[in-house]
Amino acid sequence: MNKYEMIRDILDKSSYTVAMCGTDMMKESGMPSLRAPEIAYQVEKEYGYSPEEIFSSVFYTNRTETFFNYYRKYMLMPPLQPSDGFYALAELEKRGKLQCSIANNVHNLPGRAGCTKILNLHGTIYDNECPRCGKKYSMEYMRDSKKVPLCEDCMVPVRPKVLLFGEQVDNQMMTTAVGEISKAEVLLLLGTSINSGLCDGYVQYFHGKTMIIISASKHFMDEKADVALHEEVKTALPKIVWPDGRVPDSAEKTE
């Protein structure tokens, strides 16, 4: 039995499976890390600040227009599309083999691929609201604004409901994530490592039977997992979910 068959068998027998979708899954969908050297250089050359400085609550408050210039260009355009790994994840949920997906990307890639049981720890670019009256605004409204997107009623900046550098994950969200992981019989770590920013602080609450890591990047902590498959999630997970590894044309894909 190869690792694809082994993981498929584990998932088939699991009564409760939780997946944690890491940064590498976002990269596989075409979004480089904000901390990638080439991105950091380009941003600093263009704005005179690092991505970490701009994508922070302090910068949002004090240099709002520059924040939104950066936000529109680097976070909203072009729209990021889910990789085949996310469509395989959605198929697992559809089959009743996945009970929850936990992600730290703000593009809601699991949801846009078809997952419905998701915890977006860092919020999403699709949730925006006026901090004064609570009116909701679409991602398109934010993307198409020429300067600072203002509430049509209050004329104050609309706040993207994403976690900025310097902010903490909502306590209720953390509690829910811990609860899901503590219930899991199988924990899937996808495109991440055990001690990554996503998993650190959460994996300790997993007391189930099997921890599986699927990631192209090897890490010395991988030995703590029961099964480790070193391959990109976008190719490995479809091989596990579908016998020929090909995402069916019937899979609903975001245009």
QUIZI-V149449 format. One line per field, one symbol per residue. phi: phi as a letter, one per 20 degrees, with the letter a starting at -180 (. if undefined). psi: psi as a letter, one per 40 degrees, with the letter a starting at -180 (. if undefined). A space follows every 10 residues. Layout:
phi=???
psi=???
//
This chain:
phi=.efffffgff ffefebccdd eegfffffeo dfffeggffg fffffedncf gfffecfffg fecgffgfff gffdddcfff dfffffffff fffgenecea ddcdeeelff ffepfddcde gdmbfedcbf fednfecfff fffefecefd ffeemdgfef edfegnddfg gfffffffff ffefecdedd mbcfdfgfeg ndgfeeceec dddcafeebf fgffefccde afffdffgff fdgemdffff ffdfe
psi=hidddddddd ddehdhhhhh haddddddee hiidehdddd ddddddeeii ddddfidddd ddgddddddd dddedehihh hiiddddddd ddddeeehdi hhieieefdd deeeidgihg deaieehhih edeehiiidd dddeidbhhi hddefihhhh fihiheiihh dddddddddd ddehdhhhhh fiidfidddh eddeehfadh hhhhhdhiid edeeidhhhg iidedddddd dhdeehhide hhih.
//
